[in-house]
């Protein structure tokens, strides 16, 4: 869970070196390395104690020659390194929507997870969720921040409400 803290320090050093025109060995290896995340981190004061999550929505065909339309929503804990956060045992299942038909109102399935995330964000009057840090033996206040909402081409139209590529004015 200290990957975010390490990246915030590392990227701050890289940007300082870029300002001094000495880029050094800059490694861009995840969402924390991008300038958009760095601007967000400065704007809302993200610290190494905060928890960054992403959600991903995807459709899966479970049987080879059968019509099925199962949708899966997962939560990804971005505080872990890229080598760890995408491993099967660290992916958090959010919602499984069984088929055979596509869900009509996907927001009704997303509501529970996003409502829970919102409740965690408002814990302790917005100060964050209290957690025990066993390494430093202290209680930390961690904001839970939704960094990304991702999906494949079919799922993104469900996630963001656009018409998709089959509409009259497709994306």
Secondary structure by P-SEA (a helix, b strand, c coil): caaaaaaaaaaaaaaaaaaaccccccccccccccaaaaaaaaaacccccbbbbbbbbbccccccccbbbbbbbbbbccccccccccccccccccbbbbcccccccccccaaaaaaaaaaaaaccccccbbbbcccccbbbbbbbccccccccaaaaaaacccccccccccc
